[in-house]
């Protein structure tokens, strides 16, 4: 099966906490100098809100040198949920109104664009991932304007895979197109050592695995190391774990107990309000 993205039939969009109209959105249509965080809201609450706030703060400091106060971000997020459904997808994008290809004014502050849409849960899996060498610019920032990820994804699909995993110039597996990678060695969860985006779902899973007493390692993994592993998974804001049964030419066990462990860890994180 392929990792097709959900097609949403309706959505709401707010700029700085207020309903956005065409005039508010037109200047952003081709804006690529921005960063974002994506989350799944359930029963009006979310897991890992502290990690989402930290991601937005870090991205703004990296890209523009200043960040919105957390309380202002929380207010904008709350405003986006007013009169909305209890379960939904939410994307919060931070940007400068001056756009890209310009020098920002010293006192220019980031703005926040929030889009909501129906909830998503991701593919059922198991997935087959092609392998290509690709290193993202500023990998610690979840920034927009990354056509390479879609380009590689579609090339992988054309070759019969569901998605794509990336190796760096040293041959180390790091992340997939819009996913973090996780591996299972039979007794411990293994996270790849490479320059990757620290996903919020990954952060939630890692701290809950610690609380569950599950051993975790961070180590370099190359495609040559895959035959010795007992399972692999991808995770993002949609889901804490989808089984991967092939990476490049190498088959991997589906490891249902590993996938169940990732989901159990994620669900141990409490849903919190804004």
N, C-alpha and C positions, 0 to 999 in steps of 0.2 A: 504494500500500500504506500501511497505517497503522503507527504506531510502537507497536504493542501490547507491553506489558511481559510478560516471561516469567513464567509461573505455576510456582512451585516446589512440588514435591511433598514435599520434606523440607528441614529446615534445623536448625542448631544455634544455640543462644543462650547466651552467657556474660555474667555480670555481674561486673566486676572480676576477670576471668580464671578464674572458676569457673562450673561449669554452673548455669544459672539455672532456677529452678522457678516454679510459678505464683505463689507468695507473693512472689517477687522481682520478677515482672513486672507484677502487678496494679496497683501504684501508678503504673506508667509508662504504662498504657493510654491515658490522656488527657493525658499530659504534652507540652506544646508548647514549653517553654523549654529547648531543647537544640540541639546542632549535631552534624554528622557528617562523615565522609569515606567514600567508597565506592571499592572497588578490585577488580580482577580478579587473582586469584592464579593463576600458571601454574607448574607443576612445583615447587610450594611456595615460590615466590618472586614478587616484585612489582617493577614499574617505578616509579621516583619515590618511594621510601619516605621520602626526606628531605622531599619536598613534602607528603606526607600528614601527617607529623609536624608540619610547620610549620603546616598548615591547622588541625589539632586544637589546637595551642598558641595560634594566633591567635584561633580561635573562642572558646576558653575565656577568654582574657584580655579579649576584647571583651564577652562575655556575663556572666561572673562575676568577672572581675578576678584570676583565678589559674588556673594550668594544671598538669596532671600532668607530672612529669618524663618526658622522652622514653623513658628506660629502663623506666619502669613501663608505659608504653604498649606498648613493644616486647614486654615480657614477656606482657602480656595478649593481644597479637596472636599471639605464638608459641603460647600455650596454646590459642588457638582452632583452631589447625591440627593439634594432636596427634591422631594416628590418623584424620585426615580425608583426603579425596582430594587428589591433587596439584593439581588444577585446580578452582577454585571462585570464587564471588563473596563478598566480605566487606564488611560495613558496620560501622563503628565509630562509636558515638554517645556523646558526652560530655554529662553532665547533672548537676544538683545534686539530691541526694535530697529536699531540701525542696520541690522542684517549683516551679510557677509561682504567681503571684498572692500571693507572700509575700516578705518581706525575709530574705535568707539570713544565717545566722550568720557572724560575721567569720572564723571558722576552718573553715568548711565547705568541703570539697574536692570537686572534680568526681569523678564516677564514670564508668565506661566500660561500655557495653553493646555486645557484639560479636555479630553475627549472620552465619552463613555459609549459603550456598545454592549450588545448582549454577551452573556458569559461564554467563555470558551474553556475547553478541557483538553485540547490537543488530540493527536492521533492515538489510536489504540496500540499500534506497533504489532510485532517487532519491526524494526527498521533496518534497512541496509544503507550504509554510509559510504560514499566515495571518499577518497583521500586526495587532497591537493595541498600544495605548499602555498600558504597565504598568511601574512601577518597583518593584523589590523592596525591602523594608525591610532595612537593613544588607546591601547587596549583596555586601560582601566576605566575609560569613559564610555557610557552607552550613548554614543552620538548618532545623529541621523546622517543621511547622505552617504550610505555605504552600498553603492550598487554592486560591488564585487560579491557580496554575500548572495544577492539574488541571482547574479550571473552564474556563480558557481553552483548554486542550488539547481538552476534550470539545466545546466550542463549535466549535472549528476542525474537528474530525472530523465533526461534524454538518453543517458547510458544505462537506464534500468534501475537506478538506485532511488531511494526515498529522499535522501538529503546528502549533506557533505560534511566531512570533518577536515579540520585544518592542521597541517604540520608547520612548524617554523623552519627557519633556515638551517637549524641543527637537526632537523628530522624528528622533533618531539611533537607528539599530539598535544593539542592545547584545548581547543573548543570546536564546536560545530557552528553551522551558519547562524542560528539564533538560539543556540543551546549551550549549556555547560555539559561537559562529559564527566561521568563517574564510572569507576571500574570496581570489580569485585575479585579478590584473589582467593576466595574460598573461606576466609575468616575475617577479613578487614575490608573497609571501603578505601579505595585508592583514588586520590585526586591527582590529575596530571600537573607536573611542575613545568610551567611555561607562563609566558605573559598573556593572561586572559582577563576577561571581564569577570569580576566576582559577582555572580548572580545573586539576587536577593533570595530566590528559592534555595540556591546552593548554601547561602549563609544560614538560612533557617534550618535546613537539613543538617548542616555540620554542627550547629550548636545543640540541636536536639539529639543527634547521635552521641555527642559527648555526654549528655544527661542520661541517655540510655545505656551508657557504658560500652558503646561499640567502638572498637579500635579503628582508627583512621590513619592513613599515611599520605604524604605528598611525595611523589617521586616522578622522575622522568620516565615517560612511556613512549616508545617508538612503535611503529607498525610491527617490527620484528619481535617485540615483547608480547604481542597480543595472544599468540597460541598458548602462553603459560597462564593466562587469566581465565577466571571462571564466570565472567559476565561483564556486561557493559550497559550503560543507560545514558540517556540524555534527559535534561531537565531545564525548564524555564518557568515563566510566570503562569503558563497554562497548567503545568503538571510537575510533580516532584520526581517523576520517573517513568520513562518509556523504554522498554527493552530494545537493545540493539543486537541483532543476530549476525551482522556481518559488517566489518570495516575494511574497505578495499576488498582484496581477495580472501581475507581471513574470516572464517566462520567463528562465531562465539556462542556459548551456551546462553539460552534465554534467561536462566537463573531467576525463576519466579520468586524465590525466597528473598533474593536481593532486591527485586523491585518492590515487594511487599514491605521490606525494611525501610526503603526510602520513603514510601508513602506513610508508613507508621510514624517515622520521625517527623515528617512534615505536619501530619495531623496532630502531633503532640504539642505543636506551637499554638498557643491560644489565639483565637481571633480577637482583635482589639478594635475599639472604636477610635474615632478621630479626636 
